């Protein structure tokens, strides 16, 4: 299945800068397309999030999108959660949650428990991981 994330036109004085949607829920093997409608470029890096901070890692996937460009990635990872951040605009941090079991067949309670577990994991500082990968 394919999903889309929109990078909106941001104003320079905006303090909250999130892509739309802020969180994407996908099945393993799904593709996400990013559409940059902003007038500025965005360099997006993807970071595997794990409850154990020693298992957090910057992935090889990267998107370099100039204004008007589109990029897509297929996620074949067994990771539960991948966050992504723009290296240029360092406050732009968004998230992908990957379900290895069929999300549609889960009850609402199962979904909420799964998401609660994943999003109660807070990495120490995503930007510090980016700074290590120049």
C-alpha positions as CSV (number, residue, x, y, z in Angstrom):
1,X,0.0,0.0,0.0
2,X,1.1,3.6,-0.6
3,X,0.9,6.5,1.8
4,X,1.6,10.2,1.4
5,X,3.3,12.7,3.6
6,X,3.0,16.4,2.7
7,X,5.7,18.9,3.6
8,X,3.7,22.1,3.8
9,X,4.8,25.6,3.0
10,X,6.2,26.8,6.3
11,X,6.5,30.4,7.5
12,X,9.9,31.4,8.8
13,X,8.4,32.5,12.2
14,X,6.5,29.2,12.8
15,X,7.9,27.4,15.9
16,X,5.9,24.1,15.3
17,X,6.8,22.6,12.0
18,X,5.3,19.1,11.4
19,X,4.7,17.3,8.2
20,X,1.1,16.1,7.4
21,X,0.3,13.6,8.9
22,X,2.6,13.8,11.9
23,X,2.5,10.0,12.4
24,X,2.1,7.4,9.6
25,X,0.9,3.9,10.5
26,X,1.9,1.3,7.9
27,X,2.3,-2.4,7.4
28,X,5.8,-3.8,6.8
29,X,6.5,-3.5,3.0
30,X,4.3,-0.4,2.5
31,X,5.6,2.7,0.6
32,X,5.5,6.3,1.8
33,X,5.8,9.2,-0.6
34,X,6.9,12.6,0.6
35,X,5.8,15.7,-1.4
36,X,7.7,18.9,-0.7
37,X,5.4,21.8,-1.3
38,X,7.6,24.1,0.8
39,X,9.8,26.7,-1.0
40,X,12.8,25.3,0.8
41,X,14.7,22.0,0.5
42,X,14.4,19.3,3.2
43,X,17.0,16.7,4.0
44,X,15.2,13.9,5.8
45,X,17.0,11.3,7.9
46,X,15.4,8.2,9.4
47,X,16.2,6.9,12.9
48,X,15.2,3.5,14.3
49,X,13.7,4.1,17.8
50,X,14.1,1.4,20.4
51,X,13.4,1.3,24.2
52,X,17.1,0.5,24.7
53,X,19.0,3.7,23.7
54,X,22.0,1.6,22.6
55,X,19.8,0.2,19.8
56,X,18.8,3.5,18.4
57,X,20.5,4.0,15.0
58,X,20.4,6.2,11.9
59,X,19.2,4.2,8.9
60,X,20.8,4.3,5.4
61,X,17.5,5.7,4.0
62,X,17.6,9.5,3.3
63,X,15.5,11.9,1.2
64,X,16.9,15.1,-0.3
65,X,13.9,17.0,-1.6
66,X,14.1,20.4,-3.2
67,X,11.0,22.5,-3.5
68,X,8.4,20.7,-5.6
69,X,10.2,17.3,-5.5
70,X,8.7,14.0,-4.5
71,X,10.5,11.0,-3.0
72,X,9.4,7.7,-1.7
73,X,10.7,4.8,0.4
74,X,9.4,1.3,0.9
75,X,9.8,0.2,4.5
76,X,10.6,-3.5,4.8
77,X,11.9,-3.2,8.3
78,X,10.9,-5.3,11.3
79,X,11.3,-2.2,13.5
80,X,8.2,-1.0,15.4
81,X,9.0,2.7,15.1
82,X,11.1,4.9,12.9
83,X,11.3,8.6,13.5
84,X,12.5,11.0,10.9
85,X,13.9,14.5,11.1
86,X,15.0,17.2,8.7
87,X,18.7,17.9,9.1
88,X,18.2,21.5,7.8
89,X,15.1,22.3,9.9
90,X,16.0,20.5,13.0
91,X,12.6,21.0,14.8
92,X,10.8,19.0,12.1
93,X,10.5,15.5,13.6
94,X,7.8,13.0,12.6
95,X,7.2,9.3,13.1
96,X,6.3,6.1,11.3
97,X,4.9,3.1,13.2
98,X,5.3,-0.3,11.4
99,X,2.9,-3.1,12.1
100,X,4.2,-6.6,11.3
101,X,0.7,-8.1,12.0
102,X,-2.3,-7.0,10.1
103,X,-3.4,-3.7,11.6
104,X,-6.9,-4.0,10.1
105,X,-7.5,-7.2,12.0
106,X,-6.5,-5.8,15.4
107,X,-9.1,-4.7,17.9
108,X,-9.0,-1.0,19.0
109,X,-7.7,-2.2,22.4
110,X,-4.8,-4.1,20.7
111,X,-4.0,-1.1,18.5
112,X,-4.0,1.3,21.5
113,X,-1.8,-0.9,23.6
114,X,0.7,-1.3,20.7
115,X,0.8,2.4,20.0
116,X,1.0,3.3,23.6
117,X,4.0,1.0,24.0
118,X,5.8,2.5,21.0
119,X,5.2,6.1,21.7
120,X,6.1,6.0,25.4
121,X,9.7,5.3,24.2
122,X,11.6,8.6,24.1
123,X,15.0,8.7,22.5
124,X,17.5,11.0,24.4
125,X,18.0,13.4,21.5
126,X,17.4,12.6,17.9
127,X,19.6,15.5,16.7
128,X,22.6,14.1,18.5
129,X,22.3,10.9,16.4
130,X,22.2,13.0,13.2
131,X,25.3,15.0,14.2
132,X,27.2,11.7,14.4
133,X,26.4,11.0,10.8
134,X,27.7,13.9,8.8
